[in-house]
Amino acid sequence: MSEPWVIRKGGAFYRPLRAGYTAYIEAAGVYTREDAEKEAASDPMHISAHPLGDYILDVPDAIP
């Protein structure tokens, strides 16, 4: 299983299915690395992709 990724725009995380934004990592959507990096490449000045583990120290293997 690949590592889960999150997408940030400014100081907020994308919610699941790119449906809005949240300041809370717990409410952030989880994406594949490929999807997160593709989204970040669409506007690299404002959007960035990060491994979820950068924000949560104990990432369970069960996260899709």
Contact map, one row per residue, 1 for C-alpha under 8 A:
1110000000000000000000000000000000000000000000000000000000001000
1111000000000000000000000000000100000000000000000000000000000000
1111100000000000000000000000000110000000000000000011000000000000
0111110000000000000000000000011110000000000000000011100000000011
0011111000000000000000000000011110010000000000001111000000000000
0001111100001100000000000001111000010000000000001111000000000000
0000111110001100000000000000101000010011000000111100000000000000
0000011111111100000000000000000000000000000000111100000000000000
0000001111111100000000000000000000000000000001110000000000000000
0000000111110000000000000000000000000000000001100000000000000000
0000000111111000000000100000000000000000000000000000000000000000
0000000111111100000011110000000000000000000000000000000000000000
0000011110111110000011111001100000000000000000000000000000000000
0000011110011111011111000001100000000000000000000000000000000000
0000000000001111111111000011100000000000000000000000000000000000
0000000000000111111000000011110000000000000000000000000000000000
0000000000000011111000000000100000000000000000000000000000000000
0000000000000111111110000000100000000000000000000000000000000000
0000000000000111111110000000000000000000000000000000000000000000
0000000000000110011111000000000000000000000000000000000000000000
0000000000011110011111100001000000000000000000000000000000000000
0000000000011110000111111011000000000000000000000000000000000000
0000000000111000000011111000000000000000000000000000000000000000
0000000000011000000001111111000000000000000000000000000000000000
0000000000001000000001111111000000000000000000000000001000000000
0000000000000000000000011111000000000000000000000000000000000000
0000000000000011000001011111100000000000000000000000000000000000
0000010000001111000011011111110000000000000000000000000000000000
0000011000001111110000000011111000000000000000000000000000000000
0001110000000001000000000001111100000000000000000001000000000001
0001111000000000000000000000111110110000000000000000000000000000
0111100000000000000000000000011111110000000000000000000000000000
0011100000000000000000000000001111111000000000001010000000000000
0000000000000000000000000000000111111100000000000000000000000000
0000000000000000000000000000001111111110000000000000000000000000
0000111000000000000000000000001111111111000000011100000000000000
0000000000000000000000000000000011111111100000011000000000000000
0000000000000000000000000000000001111111110000000000000000000000
0000001000000000000000000000000000111111111000111000000000000000
0000001000000000000000000000000000011111111101111000000000000000
0000000000000000000000000000000000001111111100110000000000000000
0000000000000000000000000000000000000111111100100000000000000000
0000000000000000000000000000000000000011111111100000000000000000
0000000000000000000000000000000000000001111111110000000000000000
0000000000000000000000000000000000000000001111100000000000000000
0000000011000000000000000000000000000001001111110000000000000000
0000001111000000000000000000000000000011111111111000000000000000
0000001110000000000000000000000000011011100101111100000000000000
0000111100000000000000000000000010011011000000111110000000000000
0000111100000000000000000000000000010000000000011111010000000000
0011110000000000000000000000000010000000000000001111111000000000
0011110000000000000000000000010000000000000000000111111100100000
0001000000000000000000000000000000000000000000000011111111100000
0000000000000000000000000000000000000000000000000111111110000000
0000000000000000000000001000000000000000000000000011111110000000
0000000000000000000000000000000000000000000000000001111111100000
0000000000000000000000000000000000000000000000000000111111100000
0000000000000000000000000000000000000000000000000000100111110000
0000000000000000000000000000000000000000000000000001100111111010
0000000000000000000000000000000000000000000000000000000001111110
1000000000000000000000000000000000000000000000000000000000111110
0000000000000000000000000000000000000000000000000000000000011111
0001000000000000000000000000000000000000000000000000000000111111
0001000000000000000000000000010000000000000000000000000000000111
